[in-house]
Amino acid sequence: MATGWPTQDDVCAILRLQEPSVDATVVESARLAAINYVIGRVDPGIWGGLPPLTNTAVPDGLYEAALLLASRWYRRRDSLDGTIGWGDMGVVRVGLKDPDVEALIGGYMAVVI
């Protein structure tokens, strides 16, 4: 269990940002959006009645999913039309969902039949 949701410093570390003060607002926006996305996809029963944002015990898979998603959404501003240029290799389309994030939160989602 992680001790909480990823912090702004955690997101800056995974993005390898040397000077986060310039992009602090963008990093924080991506971080909060990622946390809210993960919370919205997870079975509410996992939190045991506690508010998810203030919960101090976050499963490692959900922590990692929020961290990966925040970094992905931060970098998304470099591909406004959903594509990334790879120099001589051409253009690559960015997928709608990250399969790693979906795999990490899959075990915590509510089963709907």
N, CA, C and O atoms as a GROMACS GRO file, in nm:
protein
  452
    1MET      N    1   0.083  -0.119   0.000
    1MET     CA    2   0.000   0.000   0.000
    1MET      C    3   0.087   0.125   0.000
    1MET      O    4   0.182   0.137   0.078
    2ALA      N    5   0.053   0.216  -0.088
    2ALA     CA    6   0.120   0.346  -0.090
    2ALA      C    7   0.062   0.432   0.023
    2ALA      O    8  -0.050   0.409   0.069
    3THR      N    9   0.140   0.529   0.066
    3THR     CA   10   0.095   0.613   0.177
    3THR      C   11  -0.001   0.722   0.133
    3THR      O   12  -0.052   0.796   0.218
    4GLY      N   13  -0.027   0.735   0.006
    4GLY     CA   14  -0.120   0.834  -0.045
    4GLY      C   15  -0.114   0.839  -0.196
    4GLY      O   16  -0.043   0.759  -0.259
    5TRP      N   17  -0.186   0.932  -0.254
    5TRP     CA   18  -0.186   0.949  -0.399
    5TRP      C   19  -0.053   1.012  -0.442
    5TRP      O   20   0.016   1.071  -0.359
    6PRO      N   21  -0.017   1.001  -0.569
    6PRO     CA   22   0.109   1.063  -0.615
    6PRO      C   23   0.106   1.214  -0.590
    6PRO      O   24   0.004   1.280  -0.608
    7THR      N   25   0.220   1.265  -0.548
    7THR     CA   26   0.233   1.410  -0.526
    7THR      C   27   0.282   1.475  -0.655
    7THR      O   28   0.318   1.408  -0.751
    8GLN      N   29   0.283   1.606  -0.654
    8GLN     CA   30   0.334   1.679  -0.770
    8GLN      C   31   0.481   1.645  -0.792
    8GLN      O   32   0.525   1.635  -0.907
    9ASP      N   33   0.557   1.628  -0.685
    9ASP     CA   34   0.698   1.591  -0.698
    9ASP      C   35   0.715   1.453  -0.760
    9ASP      O   36   0.808   1.430  -0.838
   10ASP      N   37   0.625   1.360  -0.727
   10ASP     CA   38   0.629   1.226  -0.787
   10ASP      C   39   0.609   1.233  -0.938
   10ASP      O   40   0.678   1.166  -1.014
   11VAL      N   41   0.513   1.314  -0.979
   11VAL     CA   42   0.485   1.328  -1.122
   11VAL      C   43   0.603   1.395  -1.193
   11VAL      O   44   0.642   1.353  -1.302
   12CYS      N   45   0.660   1.498  -1.132
   12CYS     CA   46   0.776   1.565  -1.191
   12CYS      C   47   0.894   1.470  -1.203
   12CYS      O   48   0.970   1.477  -1.299
   13ALA      N   49   0.910   1.381  -1.105
   13ALA     CA   50   1.020   1.285  -1.109
   13ALA      C   51   1.005   1.187  -1.224
   13ALA      O   52   1.102   1.158  -1.293
   14ILE      N   53   0.885   1.134  -1.246
   14ILE     CA   54   0.865   1.038  -1.354
   14ILE      C   55   0.876   1.106  -1.490
   14ILE      O   56   0.912   1.042  -1.589
   15LEU      N   57   0.845   1.235  -1.496
   15LEU     CA   58   0.858   1.311  -1.620
   15LEU      C   59   0.999   1.364  -1.642
   15LEU      O   60   1.031   1.416  -1.749
   16ARG      N   61   1.083   1.352  -1.541
   16ARG     CA   62   1.220   1.402  -1.543
   16ARG      C   63   1.225   1.553  -1.568
   16ARG      O   64   1.307   1.602  -1.645
   17LEU      N   65   1.136   1.624  -1.501
   17LEU     CA   66   1.133   1.770  -1.513
   17LEU      C   67   1.234   1.828  -1.416
   17LEU      O   68   1.227   1.803  -1.296
   18GLN      N   69   1.328   1.906  -1.467
   18GLN     CA   70   1.430   1.967  -1.383
   18GLN      C   71   1.379   2.094  -1.315
   18GLN      O   72   1.415   2.122  -1.201
   19GLU      N   73   1.297   2.168  -1.384
   19GLU     CA   74   1.246   2.295  -1.333
   19GLU      C   75   1.094   2.292  -1.334
   19GLU      O   76   1.031   2.348  -1.424
   20PRO      N   77   1.032   2.228  -1.233
   20PRO     CA   78   0.887   2.213  -1.234
   20PRO      C   79   0.810   2.343  -1.210
   20PRO      O   80   0.690   2.348  -1.234
   21SER      N   81   0.877   2.448  -1.163
   21SER     CA   82   0.804   2.570  -1.130
   21SER      C   83   0.736   2.631  -1.253
   21SER      O   84   0.631   2.694  -1.240
   22VAL      N   85   0.795   2.614  -1.371
   22VAL     CA   86   0.737   2.669  -1.493
   22VAL      C   87   0.606   2.598  -1.527
   22VAL      O   88   0.509   2.663  -1.566
   23ASP      N   89   0.604   2.466  -1.514
   23ASP     CA   90   0.488   2.386  -1.552
   23ASP      C   91   0.409   2.335  -1.432
   23ASP      O   92   0.333   2.240  -1.445
   24ALA      N   93   0.426   2.396  -1.317
   24ALA     CA   94   0.364   2.345  -1.195
   24ALA      C   95   0.212   2.338  -1.208
   24ALA      O   96   0.152   2.242  -1.159
   25THR      N   97   0.151   2.434  -1.270
   25THR     CA   98   0.006   2.435  -1.284
   25THR      C   99  -0.040   2.322  -1.376
   25THR      O  100  -0.141   2.257  -1.349
   26VAL      N  101   0.033   2.300  -1.483
   26VAL     CA  102  -0.002   2.194  -1.578
   26VAL      C  103   0.017   2.057  -1.514
   26VAL      O  104  -0.066   1.968  -1.530
   27VAL      N  105   0.127   2.040  -1.440
   27VAL     CA  106   0.153   1.914  -1.372
   27VAL      C  107   0.044   1.886  -1.268
   27VAL      O  108  -0.006   1.774  -1.259
   28GLU      N  109   0.008   1.986  -1.192
   28GLU     CA  110  -0.093   1.969  -1.088
   28GLU      C  111  -0.230   1.938  -1.149
   28GLU      O  112  -0.304   1.856  -1.096
   29SER      N  113  -0.262   2.002  -1.258
   29SER     CA  114  -0.388   1.976  -1.326
   29SER      C  115  -0.394   1.832  -1.376
   29SER      O  116  -0.496   1.764  -1.359
   30ALA      N  117  -0.286   1.785  -1.438
   30ALA     CA  118  -0.280   1.647  -1.486
   30ALA      C  119  -0.286   1.548  -1.370
   30ALA      O  120  -0.352   1.444  -1.381
   31ARG      N  121  -0.219   1.580  -1.260
   31ARG     CA  122  -0.218   1.492  -1.143
   31ARG      C  123  -0.358   1.476  -1.084
   31ARG      O  124  -0.402   1.364  -1.057
   32LEU      N  125  -0.426   1.587  -1.063
   32LEU     CA  126  -0.561   1.581  -1.005
   32LEU      C  127  -0.660   1.513  -1.099
   32LEU      O  128  -0.747   1.438  -1.054
   33ALA      N  129  -0.648   1.539  -1.228
   33ALA     CA  130  -0.736   1.475  -1.325
   33ALA      C  131  -0.714   1.323  -1.326
   33ALA      O  132  -0.810   1.246  -1.335
   34ALA      N  133  -0.589   1.281  -1.318
   34ALA     CA  134  -0.558   1.138  -1.317
   34ALA      C  135  -0.613   1.070  -1.192
   34ALA      O  136  -0.669   0.961  -1.200
   35ILE      N  137  -0.597   1.134  -1.077
   35ILE     CA  138  -0.650   1.078  -0.952
   35ILE      C  139  -0.802   1.066  -0.960
   35ILE      O  140  -0.858   0.964  -0.921
   36ASN      N  141  -0.867   1.170  -1.009
   36ASN     CA  142  -1.013   1.166  -1.020
   36ASN      C  143  -1.059   1.060  -1.120
   36ASN      O  144  -1.162   0.996  -1.098
   37TYR      N  145  -0.986   1.041  -1.227
   37TYR     CA  146  -1.019   0.937  -1.325
   37TYR      C  147  -1.012   0.799  -1.260
   37TYR      O  148  -1.103   0.718  -1.275
   38VAL      N  149  -0.902   0.774  -1.189
   38VAL     CA  150  -0.885   0.644  -1.123
   38VAL      C  151  -0.994   0.622  -1.019
   38VAL      O  152  -1.052   0.513  -1.012
   39ILE      N  153  -1.022   0.722  -0.939
   39ILE     CA  154  -1.127   0.710  -0.837
   39ILE      C  155  -1.262   0.679  -0.902
   39ILE      O  156  -1.338   0.597  -0.851
   40GLY      N  157  -1.290   0.745  -1.013
   40GLY     CA  158  -1.416   0.724  -1.082
   40GLY      C  159  -1.432   0.587  -1.143
   40GLY      O  160  -1.544   0.540  -1.162
   41ARG      N  161  -1.321   0.520  -1.174
   41ARG     CA  162  -1.327   0.389  -1.236
   41ARG      C  163  -1.329   0.275  -1.136
   41ARG      O  164  -1.357   0.160  -1.172
   42VAL      N  165  -1.299   0.304  -1.010
   42VAL     CA  166  -1.281   0.201  -0.908
   42VAL      C  167  -1.411   0.177  -0.830
   42VAL      O  168  -1.491   0.269  -0.810
   43ASP      N  169  -1.430   0.054  -0.787
   43ASP     CA  170  -1.544   0.017  -0.704
   43ASP      C  171  -1.542   0.100  -0.576
   43ASP      O  172  -1.442   0.098  -0.503
   44PRO      N  173  -1.649   0.173  -0.545
   44PRO     CA  174  -1.650   0.258  -0.425
   44PRO      C  175  -1.628   0.180  -0.296
   44PRO      O  176  -1.581   0.237  -0.197
   45GLY      N  177  -1.659   0.051  -0.294
   45GLY     CA  178  -1.641  -0.029  -0.173
   45GLY      C  179  -1.496  -0.044  -0.130
   45GLY      O  180  -1.469  -0.080  -0.016
   46ILE      N  181  -1.402  -0.018  -0.220
   46ILE     CA  182  -1.260  -0.035  -0.186
   46ILE      C  183  -1.213   0.067  -0.083
   46ILE      O  184  -1.117   0.042  -0.011
   47TRP      N  185  -1.280   0.180  -0.076
   47TRP     CA  186  -1.236   0.286   0.013
   47TRP      C  187  -1.287   0.269   0.155
   47TRP      O  188  -1.245   0.343   0.244
   48GLY      N  189  -1.375   0.175   0.180
   48GLY     CA  190  -1.423   0.151   0.315
   48GLY      C  191  -1.497   0.268   0.376
   48GLY      O  192  -1.491   0.289   0.497
   49GLY      N  193  -1.567   0.344   0.294
   49GLY     CA  194  -1.646   0.457   0.346
   49GLY      C  195  -1.568   0.585   0.362
   49GLY      O  196  -1.627   0.688   0.394
   50LEU      N  197  -1.436   0.583   0.343
   50LEU     CA  198  -1.356   0.705   0.357
   50LEU      C  199  -1.356   0.781   0.224
   50LEU      O  200  -1.365   0.720   0.118
   51PRO      N  201  -1.345   0.912   0.228
   51PRO     CA  202  -1.335   0.988   0.104
   51PRO      C  203  -1.206   0.948   0.029
   51PRO      O  204  -1.098   0.952   0.088
   52PRO      N  205  -1.216   0.910  -0.098
   52PRO     CA  206  -1.099   0.860  -0.171
   52PRO      C  207  -0.983   0.957  -0.180
   52PRO      O  208  -0.868   0.914  -0.175
   53LEU      N  209  -1.008   1.087  -0.194
   53LEU     CA  210  -0.897   1.181  -0.208
   53LEU      C  211  -0.819   1.201  -0.079
   53LEU      O  212  -0.701   1.235  -0.084
   54THR      N  213  -0.883   1.180   0.036
   54THR     CA  214  -0.814   1.200   0.163
   54THR      C  215  -0.763   1.069   0.221
   54THR      O  216  -0.701   1.068   0.327
   55ASN      N  217  -0.790   0.959   0.153
   55ASN     CA  218  -0.748   0.829   0.203
   55ASN      C  219  -0.596   0.822   0.205
   55ASN      O  220  -0.531   0.853   0.105
   56THR      N  221  -0.538   0.782   0.317
   56THR     CA  222  -0.393   0.776   0.328
   56THR      C  223  -0.338   0.642   0.283
   56THR      O  224  -0.217   0.630   0.264
   57ALA      N  225  -0.422   0.543   0.265
   57ALA     CA  226  -0.376   0.411   0.219
   57ALA      C  227  -0.433   0.386   0.080
   57ALA      O  228  -0.553   0.360   0.065
   58VAL      N  229  -0.349   0.395  -0.021
   58VAL     CA  230  -0.390   0.374  -0.160
   58VAL      C  231  -0.319   0.249  -0.210
   58VAL      O  232  -0.197   0.238  -0.197
   59PRO      N  233  -0.393   0.153  -0.267
   59PRO     CA  234  -0.328   0.034  -0.320
   59PRO      C  235  -0.219   0.072  -0.423
   59PRO      O  236  -0.236   0.167  -0.499
   60ASP      N  237  -0.110  -0.003  -0.423
   60ASP     CA  238   0.003   0.028  -0.511
   60ASP      C  239  -0.038   0.036  -0.658
   60ASP      O  240   0.012   0.122  -0.730
   61GLY      N  241  -0.127  -0.052  -0.702
   61GLY     CA  242  -0.170  -0.050  -0.841
   61GLY      C  243  -0.241   0.078  -0.878
   61GLY      O  244  -0.221   0.130  -0.988
   62LEU      N  245  -0.323   0.131  -0.787
   62LEU     CA  246  -0.394   0.255  -0.815
   62LEU      C  247  -0.301   0.376  -0.809
   62LEU      O  248  -0.316   0.471  -0.886
   63TYR      N  249  -0.205   0.371  -0.718
   63TYR     CA  250  -0.103   0.477  -0.711
   63TYR      C  251  -0.027   0.483  -0.843
   63TYR      O  252  -0.011   0.590  -0.901
   64GLU      N  253   0.020   0.368  -0.890
   64GLU     CA  254   0.097   0.361  -1.014
   64GLU      C  255   0.013   0.403  -1.134
   64GLU      O  256   0.063   0.471  -1.224
   65ALA      N  257  -0.114   0.362  -1.136
   65ALA     CA  258  -0.203   0.400  -1.247
   65ALA      C  259  -0.220   0.551  -1.251
   65ALA      O  260  -0.213   0.611  -1.359
   66ALA      N  261  -0.242   0.614  -1.137
   66ALA     CA  262  -0.258   0.760  -1.133
   66ALA      C  263  -0.129   0.830  -1.175
   66ALA      O  264  -0.134   0.933  -1.243
   67LEU      N  265  -0.015   0.776  -1.134
   67LEU     CA  266   0.114   0.835  -1.170
   67LEU      C  267   0.138   0.826  -1.321
   67LEU      O  268   0.177   0.925  -1.383
   68LEU      N  269   0.115   0.709  -1.379
   68LEU     CA  270   0.133   0.692  -1.524
   68LEU      C  271   0.036   0.779  -1.603
   68LEU      O  272   0.073   0.840  -1.703
   69LEU      N  273  -0.088   0.784  -1.558
   69LEU     CA  274  -0.188   0.863  -1.628
   69LEU      C  275  -0.158   1.013  -1.620
   69LEU      O  276  -0.176   1.085  -1.718
   70ALA      N  277  -0.113   1.059  -1.505
   70ALA     CA  278  -0.078   1.201  -1.492
   70ALA      C  279   0.037   1.237  -1.586
   70ALA      O  280   0.034   1.342  -1.649
   71SER      N  281   0.138   1.150  -1.594
   71SER     CA  282   0.250   1.179  -1.684
   71SER      C  283   0.206   1.173  -1.830
   71SER      O  284   0.253   1.252  -1.912
   72ARG      N  285   0.116   1.081  -1.862
   72ARG     CA  286   0.064   1.071  -1.999
   72ARG      C  287  -0.014   1.197  -2.036
   72ARG      O  288   0.003   1.250  -2.146
   73TRP      N  289  -0.098   1.244  -1.946
   73TRP     CA  290  -0.179   1.363  -1.975
   73TRP      C  291  -0.094   1.489  -1.979
   73TRP      O  292  -0.126   1.583  -2.052
   74TYR      N  293   0.012   1.494  -1.901
   74TYR     CA  294   0.104   1.608  -1.909
   74TYR      C  295   0.168   1.613  -2.047
   74TYR      O  296   0.175   1.719  -2.109
   75ARG      N  297   0.215   1.499  -2.095
   75ARG     CA  298   0.279   1.492  -2.227
   75ARG      C  299   0.179   1.508  -2.341
   75ARG      O  300   0.217   1.538  -2.454
   76ARG      N  301   0.052   1.487  -2.313
   76ARG     CA  302  -0.052   1.496  -2.416
   76ARG      C  303  -0.059   1.635  -2.478
   76ARG      O  304  -0.101   1.649  -2.592
   77ARG      N  305  -0.019   1.737  -2.404
   77ARG     CA  306  -0.022   1.872  -2.459
   77ARG      C  307   0.075   1.890  -2.574
   77ARG      O  308   0.066   1.988  -2.648
   78ASP      N  309   0.170   1.795  -2.590
   78ASP     CA  310   0.262   1.797  -2.704
   78ASP      C  311   0.199   1.733  -2.828
   78ASP      O  312   0.258   1.738  -2.936
   79SER      N  313   0.082   1.674  -2.812
   79SER     CA  314   0.016   1.607  -2.926
   79SER      C  315  -0.132   1.644  -2.927
   79SER      O  316  -0.218   1.559  -2.904
   80LEU      N  317  -0.160   1.768  -2.954
   80LEU     CA  318  -0.297   1.818  -2.946
   80LEU      C  319  -0.393   1.748  -3.041
   80LEU      O  320  -0.512   1.735  -3.012
   81ASP      N  321  -0.342   1.703  -3.155
   81ASP     CA  322  -0.429   1.635  -3.250
   81ASP      C  323  -0.427   1.483  -3.235
   81ASP      O  324  -0.484   1.412  -3.318
   82GLY      N  325  -0.362   1.433  -3.130
   82GLY     CA  326  -0.360   1.289  -3.105
   82GLY      C  327  -0.250   1.215  -3.178
   82GLY      O  328  -0.253   1.092  -3.185
   83THR      N  329  -0.153   1.288  -3.233
   83THR     CA  330  -0.041   1.224  -3.302
   83THR      C  331   0.090   1.277  -3.247
   83THR      O  332   0.097   1.388  -3.194
   84ILE      N  333   0.194   1.196  -3.260
   84ILE     CA  334   0.328   1.237  -3.218
   84ILE      C  335   0.422   1.214  -3.336
   84ILE      O  336   0.421   1.106  -3.396
   85GLY      N  337   0.502   1.313  -3.368
   85GLY     CA  338   0.599   1.299  -3.476
   85GLY      C  339   0.724   1.228  -3.427
   85GLY      O  340   0.776   1.260  -3.320
   86TRP      N  341   0.773   1.133  -3.504
   86TRP     CA  342   0.892   1.057  -3.468
   86TRP      C  343   1.003   1.081  -3.570
   86TRP      O  344   1.072   0.987  -3.609
   87GLY      N  345   1.021   1.204  -3.612
   87GLY     CA  346   1.128   1.238  -3.704
   87GLY      C  347   1.114   1.167  -3.837
   87GLY      O  348   1.010   1.177  -3.903
   88ASP      N  349   1.217   1.094  -3.876
   88ASP     CA  350   1.219   1.022  -4.003
   88ASP      C  351   1.121   0.906  -4.007
   88ASP      O  352   1.085   0.859  -4.115
   89MET      N  353   1.077   0.860  -3.890
   89MET     CA  354   0.988   0.744  -3.886
   89MET      C  355   0.842   0.782  -3.913
   89MET      O  356   0.758   0.693  -3.929
   90GLY      N  357   0.812   0.910  -3.917
   90GLY     CA  358   0.676   0.952  -3.947
   90GLY      C  359   0.597   0.990  -3.823
   90GLY      O  360   0.653   1.031  -3.721
   91VAL      N  361   0.466   0.974  -3.834
   91VAL     CA  362   0.374   1.014  -3.728
   91VAL      C  363   0.309   0.890  -3.667
   91VAL      O  364   0.273   0.797  -3.738
   92VAL      N  365   0.295   0.891  -3.535
   92VAL     CA  366   0.233   0.780  -3.463
   92VAL      C  367   0.110   0.834  -3.392
   92VAL      O  368   0.114   0.939  -3.330
   93ARG      N  369   0.002   0.762  -3.403
   93ARG     CA  370  -0.124   0.800  -3.336
   93ARG      C  371  -0.120   0.756  -3.190
   93ARG      O  372  -0.082   0.642  -3.161
   94VAL      N  373  -0.158   0.845  -3.100
   94VAL     CA  374  -0.164   0.814  -2.958
   94VAL      C  375  -0.297   0.744  -2.930
   94VAL      O  376  -0.403   0.795  -2.967
   95GLY      N  377  -0.292   0.628  -2.866
   95GLY     CA  378  -0.413   0.553  -2.836
   95GLY      C  379  -0.503   0.624  -2.738
   95GLY      O  380  -0.459   0.709  -2.661
   96LEU      N  381  -0.630   0.586  -2.742
   96LEU     CA  382  -0.730   0.649  -2.656
   96LEU      C  383  -0.706   0.618  -2.508
   96LEU      O  384  -0.715   0.706  -2.423
   97LYS      N  385  -0.675   0.492  -2.479
   97LYS     CA  386  -0.651   0.450  -2.340
   97LYS      C  387  -0.516   0.382  -2.331
   97LYS      O  388  -0.469   0.320  -2.427
   98ASP      N  389  -0.454   0.394  -2.217
   98ASP     CA  390  -0.326   0.330  -2.192
   98ASP      C  391  -0.353   0.190  -2.138
   98ASP      O  392  -0.412   0.176  -2.031
   99PRO      N  393  -0.310   0.085  -2.210
   99PRO     CA  394  -0.339  -0.050  -2.164
   99PRO      C  395  -0.275  -0.083  -2.028
   99PRO      O  396  -0.329  -0.164  -1.953
  100ASP      N  397  -0.163  -0.021  -1.996
  100ASP     CA  398  -0.099  -0.045  -1.867
  100ASP      C  399  -0.184   0.011  -1.753
  100ASP      O  400  -0.200  -0.053  -1.649
  101VAL      N  401  -0.239   0.130  -1.773
  101VAL     CA  402  -0.326   0.190  -1.672
  101VAL      C  403  -0.451   0.105  -1.653
  101VAL      O  404  -0.493   0.079  -1.540
  102GLU      N  405  -0.510   0.063  -1.764
  102GLU     CA  406  -0.631  -0.020  -1.755
  102GLU      C  407  -0.603  -0.152  -1.684
  102GLU      O  408  -0.687  -0.201  -1.609
  103ALA      N  409  -0.486  -0.211  -1.708
  103ALA     CA  410  -0.449  -0.336  -1.640
  103ALA      C  411  -0.430  -0.314  -1.491
  103ALA      O  412  -0.467  -0.398  -1.410
  104LEU      N  413  -0.371  -0.200  -1.454
  104LEU     CA  414  -0.347  -0.172  -1.312
  104LEU      C  415  -0.476  -0.150  -1.235
  104LEU      O  416  -0.486  -0.194  -1.120
  105ILE      N  417  -0.574  -0.084  -1.294
  105ILE     CA  418  -0.698  -0.057  -1.221
  105ILE      C  419  -0.802  -0.167  -1.241
  105ILE      O  420  -0.904  -0.168  -1.172
  106GLY      N  421  -0.778  -0.258  -1.333
  106GLY     CA  422  -0.875  -0.363  -1.364
  106GLY      C  423  -0.918  -0.446  -1.245
  106GLY      O  424  -1.035  -0.483  -1.234
  107GLY      N  425  -0.827  -0.477  -1.157
  107GLY     CA  426  -0.859  -0.558  -1.041
  107GLY      C  427  -0.939  -0.487  -0.934
  107GLY      O  428  -0.989  -0.550  -0.841
  108TYR      N  429  -0.951  -0.357  -0.946
  108TYR     CA  430  -1.023  -0.277  -0.846
  108TYR      C  431  -1.156  -0.224  -0.896
  108TYR      O  432  -1.226  -0.152  -0.825
  109MET      N  433  -1.191  -0.258  -1.019
  109MET     CA  434  -1.315  -0.208  -1.079
  109MET      C  435  -1.435  -0.290  -1.034
  109MET      O  436  -1.424  -0.410  -1.006
  110ALA      N  437  -1.549  -0.224  -1.029
  110ALA     CA  438  -1.672  -0.293  -0.996
  110ALA      C  439  -1.712  -0.384  -1.111
  110ALA      O  440  -1.702  -0.345  -1.227
  111VAL      N  441  -1.757  -0.503  -1.079
  111VAL     CA  442  -1.802  -0.597  -1.181
  111VAL      C  443  -1.949  -0.567  -1.212
  111VAL      O  444  -2.034  -0.567  -1.122
  112VAL      N  445  -1.978  -0.543  -1.340
  112VAL     CA  446  -2.115  -0.514  -1.381
  112VAL      C  447  -2.163  -0.629  -1.470
  112VAL      O  448  -2.098  -0.665  -1.568
  113ILE      N  449  -2.277  -0.684  -1.432
  113ILE     CA  450  -2.331  -0.797  -1.508
  113ILE      C  451  -2.463  -0.757  -1.569
  113ILE      O  452  -2.527  -0.838  -1.637
   0.00000   0.00000   0.00000
